[in-house]
Amino acid sequence: MLYKTSMTLMKKLLLLCALLPVALPAQRTTAAREREAENFFLKSPAALAGIRDRAGGTHNKSNIGLFFENRGKLYPRRLSQGPSGEYPIGSGRHYIYRINPWVGVPNNVVQGRFTTNEEWEAVGGYHNTALAQIAFSDRPQTWPATGWPVKDAQGNPIIRSDQDSYCVYSDSNNTSKRGILGLEVHQTGYAYGVKFAADMIFFKFEIINKGMRRLDSLYFAMYLDIDVGNISGGDPEWSDEKIGFDHELQLLYDYDADNYTSEWPGNIPGEMGIAFLRTPAVNGRQLGITDMHWFLYEDLDVVDLDSVQYGLMSSAASLYNSPLGPKFLHPGANAPNLHFDDLATQDLGGNDTDAIAASGPYTLAVGDTLTFITAIVAGPDRQQLFANTRTAHNIVALDFEVARPPEPPKLSAVPGNRRVTLYWDDRSERSRDKFSNALDFEGYRLYKSLDKGITWDQLDRNVFPNAGADPVPLAQFDLANGLGADTGLQYSFLDTNVVNGFEYWYSLTAYDRGSEAVESLESSRGATLEEPNIVAVVPRQDALGRTPPLVTDFQQVGSGNSNYQFIISATDQASVAGQIFVAEFLPAVTQVTGNLSAKIEAAIADLEATVPRRYALRFLSDAAFDLLDAATGDTLVRAQSYVSGTAFTFEGLQITITNPAPTEPLDFFPEAGDEVVISLGVQVSSGGAVVLPVRPLAQGKPYATGNGLIFTIVPPAANPQPLTYKDRFQFSTSSPSVNANTVKSELGRVRVVPNPYLVASSFEEEFGQLRREPLRVLRFINLPPVCTIHVFTLDGDLVKTIEHNDGTGVATWDLRSASGREIATGVYLYLVKTDNAEKLDRFAVVK
């Protein structure tokens, strides 16, 4: 976790202390305290009983990345576990040192803040213990055997956000002399990827009394230690923190006193805090935050006393009048009211300042539950922090049922030589608006990142300062419906603006058409490679002598006579190679207007009678419709009645309308003005399985099958014969092949890059938070698909043998010997061998 100690001098000497055998009594690093905590719990009987139930997990669907444990800790112990309030996610800006929920009654407070006295313990049965991961709604493998822990009366999962989390912990490690209270906390997290709700993570705490006695004068509190602008082990940017509080917003927040950090890129930090959004009501009124206090981190050694903790939570006069009072209660101009500190009493230039916000007192009877809803909220500045907090309040008022964008698509990528082929599915187009039930998908936006998803912009804002705050996409594909850019949809994109050997990230989002009341919503670009709509890819040289899969034997196998052309490319993947594909034309049904949930199917009943026209099925009521020619507007069938589930046949097509279940809202049944279009669609099969479900025909726009075949249908230059339902095409793909003679004759093209190797090579990625260290990478390029590479010293000693057999023209090496040691500066020989050829050359390493 982040390195903080109780002495400012110790903070500055941390790096030296890690290197020198210096004894500094009574001063211990956080790392040492964490080890003591682990030892403490290994000896604790309660911990031994519940250790198998301990778990962690990361919220990463919003713009705040946060690892947390199911033991009352909303932060990682160390950054190697995961992000600690990283905002924006992926930026390396970790705001949170510690955030903990406290629950207490007089002389008995339960908390997980102090690592030598962690009183919350995990409760089992709410996640998959084999993974030691908290249950997340978007990761079913983390769920317990009984399924998602939150269910409705029918046993169906209740999932509110883009990423819900759920865990349970109790005070079974309570060290108070007064004994265990019998508290159980059910903690639910909610994170949204949609833009207006991305700068927050919600946590709901349901506190249940499972003990033997009623708990009076109970308080719930959130302990807050945020380090704005800090990097673990770097300059003490935590030393100029100040606490802010907005009573109306119920927001306790932390900010940098001089609004400057030397540690973070850009130097201007944001702000972050914790908001109380809903608290239990007493006498018909929510109590909200009843007590708020700031104090210094260096004074916390005495806080690990239940009497002091409860005094902080309840603003006890006994604490104020004690010798410790001036450290923890600062009424200032608010005196004699002790409940809220006067924030003007803080150091003018800030300090290593922590705070606590509490709500109480409450009475919790045996078996009863108290529910508190909070949110960690961030913003690039104070104004946006407050605006985001208002949004958080609104979301809770809506019971977390917010407007949502379409589901993100599944994006795939295939690297090539100075190119990247991207393709995706159409699941987003079947997403319904959560409130209207309408299919309101409008298009896709494709983004590209050169820094692993930290930024997705395609513009230099220094050159285009007025381009707006949102990243500019690499490409946009908008539904041709007269409502937007109308570029038309496509399902593949070829990016040739890439350099071999460099890693590129791509994200494909889906957006809806919006309305007069709600702006268009776009799905999250995401932040990790776990997201289905994000891929990382490294373009690379083709292998010597290798021919990738090619398309062969294209032929018409139907009874049609269309001369339209298929422009086909097989991506270089095993899933495409050596296959037989069949492309056929079937009716495609597309909903145009309305929110009906009726199932509308169109099938070919009489192939000879079919006509390849676009039909518009326009409902007049829930029992009749008109059938029109969508191109001309002519009415073909007027006021046609129908019976749910019974087919109607016209021009060789069989149309069936099946109404939703009677329990569905009436708005979801067909009604006047609802319209669907039935048109010629294309479907592709391979090996008896459908690899491209039927999609409306769009000339000149690329399609992609699920296994990676890319094709575009275009008319001929002259005398086009239109496609009809009678047309059916078949074609094959070859398997990759290797020409041994080419390999032998061109093996001399093998190179090492960079050569000479320098530590500052731009090919190297970097890692680490305080010091950006390179990942040592040397590449052998222009290799044959299969070969062996031997690396020797100039004396002929074997350093490393690399077996290359992945079919590409590139092999990477981390510059470590066979024993795992980094190689020294010098000149090395390398020998590339195949079955019938070899090449000997040299490279230099300069560190």
Secondary structure by P-SEA (a helix, b strand, c coil): cccccccaaaaaaaaaaacccccccccccaaaaaaaaaaaaaaccccccccccccccccccccbbbbbcccccccccccccccccccccccccccccbbbbbbbcccccccccccccccbbbbcccccccccccccccccccccccccccccccccccccccbbbbbccccccccccccccccccbbbbbbbcccccccbbbbbbbbbccccccccbbbbbbbbbbbccccccccccccbbbbbbbcccccccccccccccccccccbbbbbbccccbbbbccccccccccccccccccccccccaaaaaaaaaccccccccccccccccccccccccccccccccccccccccbbbbbccccccccbbbbbbbbbcccccaaaaaaaaaaaaaaaaacccccccccccbbbbbbcccbbbbbbbcccccccccccccccccbbbbbbbccccccccccccccccccccbbbbcbbbbcccccccccccccbbbbccccccbbbbbbbbbbccccccccccccccccccccccbbbbbbbbccccccccccccccccccccccccccccccccccccbbbbbbbbcbbbbbcccccccbbbbbbcccccccbbbbbbcccccccbbbccccccccccccccccccbbbbcccbbbbbbbcccccccccccccccbbbbcbbbbbbcccccccccccccccbbbbcccbbbbbbbbcccccccccccbbbbbccccccccaaaaaaccccccccccccccccccbbbbbcccccccbbbbbccccccbbbbbbcccccccbbbbbcccccbbbbcccccccccccbbbbbbbbbcccccccccccccc
